[in-house]
Amino acid sequence: MTAKRPPPALDEDSLRELALRYVGRFATSRAKLLAYLNRKLKERGWAGAQPPAPDRLVDRLAELRYVDDRGYAVMKSAALSRRGYGARRVAQTLHADGIAPADREEADAQATNESWAAADRFARRKRIGPYAQARPDPKQREKAIAAFLRAGHSYETARRWIDAPPGEPPEPLD
């Protein structure tokens, strides 16, 4: 059995190629790209003449609009809302992705506006509340409320959806 040869150490050109390949394949934020590049530097080492500067490379890619935190936040917010996640869960995900509060404003507003429709999609996907076959027993009700809360919805929204009789979705809150 032959040992696998380790990949060569990175230099400026290979680090730039790695970054371009990453942003070409994935929608990403500046913080996620920087974490990726730092991880690759740690794994493979550095062979360049100057010290590595992944933060300058990320800034340059953002300047060229290859990385756009505001656009990423809006896209990620819409995707999470379509999956049935509430505004709180969207905000937590964007924070974990390193999106600054100033870049999240439009995404947060979008998640708040879509929260009732997201709750509907969540209930439909989990087959709870008005999409259940029958009313839940108290233990199932608590589990369903907990699932709504983990998905980032408010307790009031969760309670209204869970307590809705089968076949009758609740009216939106105003």
Solvent accessible surface area in square Angstrom, and as a share of the most:
residue,aa,sasa,rsa
1,M,244,1.09
2,T,131,0.76
3,A,101,0.78
4,K,193,0.82
5,R,216,0.79
6,P,104,0.66
7,P,78,0.49
8,P,96,0.61
9,A,44,0.34
10,L,1,0.00
11,D,59,0.31
12,E,91,0.41
13,D,79,0.41
14,S,34,0.22
15,L,7,0.03
16,R,107,0.39
17,E,98,0.44
18,L,12,0.06
19,A,0,0.00
20,L,74,0.37
21,R,137,0.50
22,Y,36,0.14
23,V,25,0.14
24,G,67,0.64
25,R,177,0.65
26,F,93,0.39
27,A,69,0.53
28,T,8,0.05
29,S,0,0.00
30,R,88,0.32
31,A,43,0.33
32,K,72,0.31
33,L,0,0.00
34,L,54,0.27
35,A,62,0.48
36,Y,31,0.12
37,L,0,0.00
38,N,69,0.35
39,R,124,0.45
40,K,42,0.18
41,L,23,0.11
42,K,180,0.76
43,E,105,0.47
44,R,62,0.23
45,G,28,0.27
46,W,65,0.23
47,A,70,0.54
48,G,21,0.20
49,A,106,0.82
50,Q,114,0.51
51,P,104,0.65
52,P,54,0.34
53,A,22,0.17
54,P,14,0.09
55,D,78,0.41
56,R,172,0.63
57,L,25,0.12
58,V,5,0.03
59,D,69,0.36
60,R,118,0.43
61,L,5,0.02
62,A,16,0.12
63,E,122,0.55
64,L,79,0.39
65,R,166,0.61
66,Y,124,0.47
67,V,4,0.02
68,D,46,0.24
69,D,16,0.08
70,R,106,0.39
71,G,33,0.32
72,Y,13,0.05
73,A,0,0.00
74,V,39,0.22
75,M,80,0.36
76,K,54,0.23
77,S,0,0.00
78,A,22,0.17
79,A,28,0.21
80,L,14,0.07
81,S,3,0.02
82,R,151,0.55
83,R,129,0.47
84,G,0,0.00
85,Y,25,0.09
86,G,1,0.01
87,A,34,0.26
88,R,109,0.40
89,R,82,0.30
90,V,0,0.00
91,A,32,0.25
92,Q,103,0.46
93,T,30,0.17
94,L,0,0.00
95,H,129,0.58
96,A,86,0.66
97,D,18,0.09
98,G,37,0.36
99,I,4,0.02
100,A,48,0.37
101,P,97,0.61
102,A,60,0.46
103,D,33,0.17
104,R,35,0.13
105,E,115,0.52
106,E,96,0.43
107,A,0,0.00
108,D,49,0.25
109,A,54,0.42
110,Q,44,0.20
111,A,2,0.02
112,T,84,0.49
113,N,126,0.65
114,E,67,0.30
115,S,37,0.24
116,W,47,0.16
117,A,41,0.32
118,A,1,0.00
119,A,0,0.00
120,D,35,0.18
121,R,77,0.28
122,F,6,0.02
123,A,0,0.00
124,R,134,0.49
125,R,117,0.43
126,K,101,0.43
127,R,183,0.67
128,I,31,0.16
129,G,5,0.05
130,P,5,0.03
131,Y,53,0.20
132,A,23,0.18
133,Q,179,0.79
134,A,67,0.52
135,R,140,0.51
136,P,42,0.26
137,D,71,0.37
138,P,110,0.69
139,K,147,0.62
140,Q,103,0.46
141,R,62,0.23
142,E,101,0.45
143,K,130,0.55
144,A,9,0.07
145,I,6,0.03
146,A,37,0.29
147,A,18,0.14
148,F,0,0.00
149,L,58,0.29
150,R,162,0.59
151,A,3,0.02
152,G,5,0.05
153,H,6,0.02
154,S,59,0.38
155,Y,119,0.45
156,E,72,0.32
157,T,15,0.09
158,A,0,0.00
159,R,82,0.30
160,R,55,0.20
161,W,3,0.01
162,I,2,0.01
163,D,48,0.25
164,A,8,0.06
165,P,45,0.28
166,P,48,0.30
167,G,63,0.60
168,E,107,0.48
169,P,69,0.43
170,P,23,0.14
171,E,129,0.58
172,P,74,0.46
173,L,87,0.43
174,D,189,0.98
